[in-house]
Amino acid sequence: MIQPSKTPMPLADAEERNKNFSEVALGYSLDDAINEASRCLQCLHKPCVVSCPVNVDIPRFIMAVKENRLDDALSIIHQTNCFPSICGRVCPQEVQCESTCVMTKRYQAVAIGRLERYVGDHAQIRLDVQPLNQQFKVAIVGSGPSGLACAYDCAKAGIAVTVYEAWHDLGGVLRYGIPEFRLPKATVDKEIDVLRQLGIEFECNVVIGKTIECAELFDMGYKAVFIGTGAGLPTFMNIEGEGSIGVFSANEFLTRVNFMKAGQPKYDTPLLTGKRVVVVGGGNVAMDAARCAKRLGYQTTIVYRRSLNELPARQEEVEHAMEEGIVFELLAAPLKVFANEQGRVRSIFCQRMQLTEPGPDGRCKVVPTEDVPFEIETDTVVVAIGTSPNPILIRSTKELKTGKWGTIMVDENQQTSIEHVYAGGDAVTGAATVIEALGAGKKAAAAIIDYFTKEQAG
Amino acid sequence: MAKIIKKDILNSGVVSMEIEATRIASKAQAGHFVMIRVDQHGERFPLTIADANKETGTIRIIFQVVGGSTIKLNRLKVGDDVLDIVGPLGMPLHHENIRHAIVIGGGVGCAIAYPHAKALKQQGSKVSFIAGFRNKDLFILKEDIEATADHVYFTTDDGSAYRKGFVTDVLKELLESEKDVDLVIAIGPVVMMKAVSNVTRLLNIKTVVSLNPIMIDGTGMCGGCRVKVGNEYKFACVDGPEFDGHQVDFNELMLRNSAYIQQEKHTCKLIEEETQ
């Protein structure tokens, strides 16, 4: 008899957790994990593997969990993915591996993400550490997901790797963006430490394009460069009053709270005090910002132009946000921010929107209604409507071809317009998911390894 | 980690430090800045590079001890390390074929204005330097400025030395007598940069200001340093910090810079208590 639904994930109580930054999803017990693993039918065509951007051998690692061989399970995952604890937490499995699980024909999918997290968190790592070939070095620009994935695969192939990071700590969006309650920083540290053990070198406080030019990396002896600089440049709404005190990009708000630990005892980075926050946007970043604000004690409202069905955030994040008491003001688009005499936000003025009938492409457009605009009182506005690629390296590297939105153009092997310079992640795609960035980093690594192998043979 | 190899007190509130930072020194140009984090609890804050020596691999920063972070930085001695320093950041403006530039520094802003005067002089421009201070005890870089510029004019707000008045008083007179001025660079308090820009706007003389908005990362990630320039927002960290003074919305900049005054007072108090 097959258990029709996923083994539930234990969660911290909503009224407790919305006051602290501890992790919300508490993780499976061993019994939970074995129970869930036994739901996997071990089907032969393995559709989950194909729909995983990094092609983890999912049935095989699940079989190992079922047999309580956790260390084997981790080794299986590590063959293609060095970040099970991170991916298990932040991947949108419902549209990837779990979406094609054969179980979904009648029941709920196997909880692949939860199992992956369990393995990452509890198994002992068996690393095969080999000396790296210092004659063939690769420079990785940015220590976010795509860079780390590229570094890992290169090092496993015996290539020496240096990862350059502009900020003072590693991880990119894993560090500054995704909050502690969704991805504990100790987890990020632990998985990055695996890369250190493999001999990968990390240098913080180096901005490629400023401290060192991209071309100079080749003069320094690197044979290839991977650019994973992310989509960090925040987009604003371009409405009146956006320069008021208390209007932040989601990046700034999250960076202050997550990365600089603003507002925590002893930390100097200040946080504006206030009572209410309006977060504009409906993606995962908007949910993260809203849930952070809630935890800091703000009454929090999310303002989104479309309706609940169109929210781009993961359903789970939306549900968690609602449970935690965040108000959703849907079909509303900001028109103007009002400030008081001191320049501090006083309210945000919004237009009521409506969805049109679906067009030929099946998508509904959103258009303003004729209703009189309404005002939401607030002292803080967080703008979470998207980001575009960080411009620093692109501006300083003239030969690098970019697309319409400032994204770096690459070929099918992730190579840019410059030979042996590869790119991947949000810098190429615009803001996307952690796992897609990992996939791109791996693809670039494959091309670099190919180049390395040819050099070795030649 | 970056070692402090020299520290000088320039006046009661302004400190100069030379810091070992080989890579930064090799790239630094007038107008570049660095982001500094003094210790693990510190904030990231920008300081303009006052000078860079490629041979010794050092950069010089000059800062006013005004807030929590600069109090912390000032507590460090020669031989101590700054935890994090990153740069050189920003997009320095290059001024070519300038006949006569008026470089204006207000207070500690002279430290940032001075490298511009030096760079302009090196490329053959005539340089007049106007340096304004609140009073005679606050002069900095006096000899350096005098040794660099063709003409130097000092003012003090209270008249305790040289001419009593503001830099704009001298500027107006100079612009009447000197008809070949084709560039004004103004660096100092926002009110001063605003006043200078108002004077030169009428005469349509190109005016460059260096802005000091609140920054978190300094690499384009947060948008906290956005300033209105013309009809659009620019990020001081990646698009500036130097902008056309005639286009900058100085009033909004002043408001935005006041955002954390209450928190800053509190932080200063805590840090001072900790020091004692």
Interface residues (C-beta under 8 A of the other chain):
Chain A: A166 W167 H168 Y176 C204 N205 V206 V207 K210 T211 I212 G232 L233 P234 F236 E242 G243 S244 I245 G246 F248 S249 N251 E252 T255 R256 M260 K266 Y267 D268 T269 P270 L271 L272 T273 Q342 G343 N390 P391 I392 R395
Chain B: R23 I24 K27 R37 H41 G42 E43 R44 G68 S69 K72 L83 D84 I85 V86 G87 P88 L89 M91 I216 D217 T219 G220 M221 C222 G223 G224 R226 K228 Y233 F235 V238 D249 E252 L255 R256 S258 A259 Y260 Q262 Q263 E264 T267 I271
